[in-house]
Amino acid sequence: MKTNDVVIVTGGSGLIGRAIVKCLSERSNTVINFDLRESSDLNCEFVLCDITSQKSVKDGIDAVLAKHHRIDGLVNNAYPRTKDWGTAFDELTAESWQQNVDMQLNSVFFITQQVLFQMKKQNRGSVVNIASIYGVVGNDQTIYEGTKISTPAPYSAIKGGLINFTRYLAGLYGQYNVRINCVSPGGIIDSQDPKFVAAYEHKVPMKRMGTPEDIASPVAFLLSEGALYITGQILIVDGGWTAI
Ligand SMILES: NC(=O)c1ccc[n+]([C@@H]2O[C@H](COP(=O)([O-])OP(=O)(O)OC[C@H]3O[C@@H](n4cnc5c(N)ncnc54)[C@H](O)[C@@H]3O)[C@@H](O)[C@H]2O)c1
């Protein structure tokens, strides 16, 4: 990406978001973190934004445009979820399923649509959606054995939906020189139950879980001038998990 590009990162105060913000800032982009909470140690601008609220998203984008007059990049990374996120499939309620699809998938539609209005006008822009390996393959349930960890059922629908929404947008916006891609991370290390970590590391070809930094640089690449002819792609960053 050219220096001083204006890039919005949603959920930039979180585990992966922080690494993305840092990586993009180091590459001289103007990074704006859209999050519910600020992380004061990050070298970026902050906009208090709830991505599940259309008003909050519109206000946030208006504020960015009033200050910078353009948006060159958007990283859809935020991870809103309900308090009962992680409920086992047998006990999952339809209401919880619906709320999470609303918070995690439907919210991406609105912010992306609003940003694409601007990118289309500019005839330039790049969007990266953060999906997951679990939008690409099913879960290996054996890695959770003996732990309280699970990957919730709605996640498969949310991330699978996000992946194909990415392809749809790429088909529509290529003509406006706007690129839309996905990065699909594998499991990221974050003080999980050691039993789970051991089972995960045993299975994954690279024998370790990912780090937030492993995800940040592929995101920066897809936003950059080095990726000018790449659109509609799902870059799976998983240490080989989905290769076997
Ligand atoms: N951690 C993993 O192992 C992993 C693996 C694959 C994919 N992912 C994906 O990576 C992305 C980031 O995950 P993470 O692990 O860093 O999550 P996280 O919970 O550490 O961070 C998420 C961030 O989103 C913010 N957020 C939550 N609700 C919001 C809202 N309504 N509006 C704005 N911001 C909001 C939070 O404040 C937080 O800063 C998610 O899309 C997740 O699905 C994570």
The ligand as an ORCA input file, in Angstrom:
! r2SCAN-3c Opt
* xyz 0 1
  N      -8.554    -15.657     17.804
  C      -8.613    -16.647     16.929
  O      -8.123    -17.768     17.173
  C      -9.257    -16.431     15.586
  C      -9.125    -17.437     14.619
  C      -9.717    -17.254     13.383
  C     -10.399    -16.073     13.119
  N     -10.513    -15.126     14.077
  C     -11.242    -13.899     13.728
  O     -10.388    -12.788     13.927
  C     -11.155    -11.639     14.275
  C     -10.608    -11.020     15.550
  O     -10.670    -11.993     16.582
  P      -9.909    -11.797     17.969
  O      -9.586    -13.152     18.460
  O      -8.805    -10.797     17.822
  O     -11.081    -11.213     18.880
  P     -10.990    -10.309     20.209
  O     -12.200    -10.637     21.000
  O      -9.652    -10.433     20.863
  O     -11.099     -8.826     19.660
  C     -12.265     -8.376     19.036
  C     -12.327     -6.867     19.099
  O     -13.600     -6.490     18.543
  C     -14.138     -5.467     19.357
  N     -15.587     -5.457     19.233
  C     -16.481     -6.336     19.768
  N     -17.722     -5.966     19.472
  C     -17.633     -4.835     18.722
  C     -18.589     -3.968     18.128
  N     -19.904     -4.207     18.234
  N     -18.137     -2.895     17.435
  C     -16.809     -2.643     17.322
  N     -15.858     -3.423     17.873
  C     -16.271     -4.502     18.580
  C     -13.699     -5.829     20.790
  O     -13.786     -4.706     21.654
  C     -12.284     -6.309     20.534
  O     -11.354     -5.253     20.614
  C     -12.609    -12.132     14.409
  O     -13.295    -11.831     13.218
  C     -12.456    -13.616     14.586
  O     -13.574    -14.332     14.139
  C      -9.957    -15.267     15.307
*
